[in-house]
Amino acid sequence: MPIKNRLAELLPEIAAWRQDIHTHPELGFDTTRTAALVAEKLRAFGCDEVVTGIGQSGVVGVIRGRSDTAGRVIGLRGDMDALPILEATGAAYASQTEGVMHACGHDGHTAMLLGAARYLSETRNFDGTVVVMFQPAEEIGKGAKAMCDEGMMDRWGVQEVYGMHNMPGLPVGEFAIRPGPLLAATDEFFIEVTGHGGHAAHPEETVDPTVVASHIVLALQSIISRNADPIAQGVLSVTAMETSSHAYNVIPQSVRLRGTVRTHSADLQDLIERRLSELAEATAQGFGGAAKVEYLRHVPITINATEPAAFAAEIATSVSGGCGEAPLIMGGEDFAFMLQERPGAFIFVGNGASAALHHPEYNFDDEAIPAGCSWFAELVERRMPAA
């Protein structure tokens, strides 16, 4: 099945929605304008039910098929939020909000799901119910969980859930997926290193927390290289160091380290958390200081269920003529929370030779819209064929 003709016809209109969202980006849960636009469109399409304020600012639309003999319900998810980045695309529709831009393509994801919702509302060529879920706060890893915590899956009886993300470097309109782990769990840690401050001219009278923190940074790198299975996928990065004093002639009292851990297995995640605390505390103690560790687990591993992933790939092949195998990715995705609640799959659609995600010159390629919309629509029609 090629790109659906109706969705190809709608490309200029859907692209206009996308560009409007791009011009007016919003952060986190503060997606008031975007959510209002989404709800307005869903009502205009004739959705049977439109509910706002799910997970603070999420929007849910319900589309019932021509029949419902099997009681099937499929959820489709799109994300709406942007990033705190100063845009450098030079696009005519560039962000009008200083320091905020759609640098990850959520404007495109929202527009593609809206396009699919319009098509499905017009045709109703399926047996069952579609629940389209537009979530806020993906970039801070909290929106999907907030919607799930409000009972979204149970409220509408969602049985399977599917999501999509664009992928720079993959040809426009092509797809890639893999069963099992796909994106990493994303954790954050803080290490408060305490020493004994004093005058920089008399280090012998101090316990220098900067030196202690530096040794901790180096020691932590041994976790992946010497404690973890070499075949396992893991990243540990210390990304910030801040001292309690900024004077050039003062040895500070304390230093605060911050970083992230990315893993594709729960066992490795547990190992890193344990060893991180052990090494930080023991290293600090060895220098006469102390270290206090705070370890936060934000987003779980994104795990595609085997059969839904195979079906998603089959639909992608029917739409674009093929579906490649996605690599394991160390980035995280809060769609993982939805996949913990229901079986389903997360797929990538090509964005061509664009700038990388989260780059100030990134822009979603509107030519990917027909393929993305068609994948959503074809999945529904094939997963729940009309009676």
N, C-alpha and C positions, 0 to 999 in steps of 0.2 A: 504494500500500500504506500504510494508516494505521499508527499505533503498534501494535506487535505485542501482542496481548492478554495473552500470557504475561508479557511485561515490564511491562505496566501492572499486572497482578496482583501482581507482585513489588515494586512501588514501596515499600510500607511496610518491607519487609525490606532492600531496597537502601539506602533512606534511613537506616535504623538503622545499617547499616555505615558510611555516610558520616559520620553524626553521631558515631559512636564514634571514627573516625579524626580527626575535627575536635577532639574532646575531648583527644586524645593526640597532638598534632603533634610532628614530629621534623624536624631540620635536616640539610641536605646529604646526606652519605653515611651519617649516623647514623640510619637509618630502620629500626632493628632490630625494633621492635614492629609497625610498619606492614607490613614485609616478611613477618614471621611470620604476621600475620593474613591477608595475601594468599595466601601459600603454603598455609595451612590451608584457606582457602576453595577454592582450586583443586583441592586433593586431594579435598576433600569433594564437589566437583562431578563428580569422575571424570575429570579431565584425564589424558591418556595419559602425560604426563611433566611433572614439576614440578621445576625446578632453581633453587636459591637461590645467592646469592653471586656473581652475574654483575655485573661492574663494582662490586665490593665488596659492595653490598647489594641489587642488582637481583634480580628474580624473573622467571622465564620459565615459562610454561605452554604445553603443546602439546596441541591438540585435533584429532584426525583425523576426517575426514568418513566417511560411509557407504561411500564408494569413493574411489579415487585413480587414475583412469584417465589424467589429464593431468599428474599430478605438480606441481600448482600449490601454492604456499605463500604465504600472505599474513601479514604481521606487523601487529599492532595495538598501539599504545603508550599507556600511561598513566603519569603522573608522581605521585610519592608525597610529596615533601618540602614543608615549610612555610617560613615566613619569621620572622626575628627581630623581630617586631612585638608590642606589647602589645595584646591584643584588647579591643575596646570594643563588641561586638555586643550584649551582654546576653542572649545565647541561653542556654537551659537547659543546653545541651551545650557551653558555651564552653570554651576551652582551660584545662586544668588545669596547664599548664606556663607559668610566669611568663615573659613576654616572648617567647613563641613562639606563632604562630597560623597557621592556614590562611587567609591573606589573598589567595590567588590561585586558590582553587578546586581545588587538586590532590586534596583529599579527594573532591570530586565526580567528578573525572576517574577516579580509582582505582575508586570505587564503580561508575561507569557501565561501565567495562571489565570489572569483576568480574561485573556483571549480565549483560553480553553473553556472557561466558565461561560463566556458568551456563546460559543459554539454549542456546548452541551445543553445550555438552556434553550437554544433555538431548536435543536434536533431531537433531544430526549431519546436518542436511539440506543437505549440500554435498559437492562432489567435490574433495577436496584436503586441505590441512592449514592450520590457523590457529595462529599463534604469538602469544600474548599476552605483552607485554613491559612490566613494571612497573619503572620506573627511578627511582633516587634522584637527588638533587643537580641538578635542573633549574634551581633558583633561582641556583645558582652556576655554571651553564653547563658542568658537567663530567660529569654522569651518563650522558647518551646516548653521549658519546664514550668513556667508560670501558667501557660495555657493548659498543660496536662494536669497540673496541681488543682486547677479549677474543675476538673472532671470532664474535660472536653471529649475525650474518647468514649467514655461511658454515656455521656449526655446524648450524643448522636449515634451511639452504637457502632463506632468505627471498628472495622475488622482488620483492615490492612491500611498501610500508610506509605505514600511515595513522595519523594522530593527530588529536586534538581538543582544543580549549580553549574554555572558556566566555567569553562576551563581555557584560559589563554594557552596558545601553543597547539591546541587541538583544532584541526580545520573546522571552519564555521559550519554548523549544522550537523557535524558528526558526533557520535556518542562514545562514551567509555564507562565501564562499570566493572566491579569485581564482587564475588560473593565473600562473605565473612568480613573480617576487619578491613576497613577502608580508610578511615581517618582516625587520628590518634586521640587518646584521652589527653586533655590539657589541664595540667596542674600548675599551681603557683606556690612559691615558697618565699619566706622572709627569714633572715637570720640576723638577730640582734647580737652583735659581738661587743662585749663589755671588757674594758681594760682598766688602766689607771692613768689618767691624763696628766699633762704637765708641760713644762717648758721644752721646746724642741731642742734647745741647746744642752739639755740634760736627760737624754733618753734613758740613762741608767736608773733614773728615779721613777720611771714609768713602766707600765705594761702597755705597749703600743698596739691598740686595736686595729690599726691600719695594717701593720705587719701580720697580725693574727688573721685578719680577714683575708689577706692575700694568700696566706698558706691554706686557708679553708677553700678558697676558690680553686687552687691547684689540686688539693686533695679530692674535691668533689669530682674532678674529671676522671679519677681512677674508678669511679663506680661503674660507668659504662664500659671502660676498657679492661677492667680487671675483676669486676664482680658479676657482670651480666653475661649471659650466654652470647657469644659473638654473633650468632644468627639472629638474635632478638633485635627488634626495632626500638631504639630508644634515643632520646636526646635530653641532655641536661645542660642548660645554659644559665650562667649568672649574667644578668643583663643590667644591673645597676648597683652602685656602691655609693653610699652617702655617709659622710662623717658628721659628728655632732658639732664640730668646729670648722670654720672655713678660714681661719687665720693662718698665715704661712709659718708662724713661729710657735704654734700650739700643737702639741700631740693631743688628739681628742680623747674624750672619755669613752666614746662608743662609735661603732660603725654599723650601718644597716645594709645588708645585702638583700637583693631581690632577684628572682629568676623564675624560670619555667622548666617543667619536665613534660616530655611528650612520649607516650608509650602506646604499643598496640596489644599489650597483654596485661591482664590484671596481676599476674605473678610478678612481672617486671616492675609494674607500678608499685607494688608492695615492697619489693626489694629496694628500689631507689628511695622510697620514703624512709624506710628503716635505716639504710646506710647513710643517707644524708644527715639524719639527726646524730647518728653515732660518730661519724667523722667530724662534723662541725663541733660537737661538744668535746670530743677527745682532743682535737687539734687545739681548740681554745684553752683547754685545761693544761695542755702541755706547755703552753707559753705563759701560764699563770693568769689567764683570763677566763672568761665564761662566754658561752653561746646559748641563746634561746632560739629554738626553731619553731616557726609556724608554717604548717603545710596545708594547702587548700586544694581540694579536688573540685575542679570546676565542671568540665564537660567530659562525659564518659566516652569510651571508644565507639565510633560509628560502625555498627556491625550489620551488614546486609544479610537477611535471611536467604538461604540458598535458593529455594524455589521462586520466591518473588524476584530475586536478582536475575535469575535465568529468564523469567517472563519479561522483566523490564528490558533485558538485552534483546529478546526476540522482537519486542515492539520497536525498539530503537533500530534494529536491522530492517524492519518493514518500512520505517519512515525514511531512513537515510541510506539504506543499502548495506549497512554494516555497523558493527559495534565492537570497539576495541576493548582490551583489558586495561583497566585503570591501574596505575601504580599505587602502592601503599603511600599514603601521604601523611606527613607529620603535623600538618595543620589540623585544627579541630573544628567541629560542626555541632551545634546544639540540637540539630535534628536527631542526634543520638538519643535524646530523651524520649522522643516520639517512638523511635525504634525499640526502646526498652519497654514501652507500653503495648505496642502492636508489631507483628511481623510486617516487613516491607523492604523497601530498597531506596537507595540514594544513587542518582546517576549524574554523569557530567555531560554537558553539551558544549561543543567547541565554540570558542570565541575568536579563533583565528590568531593572527600575529599581532595581538594587542600587547600593551604594557602589562606587567604582572599585576596580580591582585594586590590591593592596598598600596598601589603606586599612584602618585599624584597625576600621572598622565594616562592612567587606565580609563577605558571607556567600554561600555557594553556595545557589542556589534548588533545592530538591529536586524541584520540579515539572518541572525540565528533564531529570530522569533518564530517563523513558520514551523521550523523543525521542533522547537520546544513545545509550542502549543499543540502541534499534531501528536507529539509523544504523549502528552497528558490525555488528549481526547481519544486517541487510538487505544491507549491502555484501558480506559474506562469501557469503551465499546467492546473490546476483545475480552476483558476480564469479566464483564457482566453483559454478555450478548443479549440483545432484545429477544424477548419470548415470542 
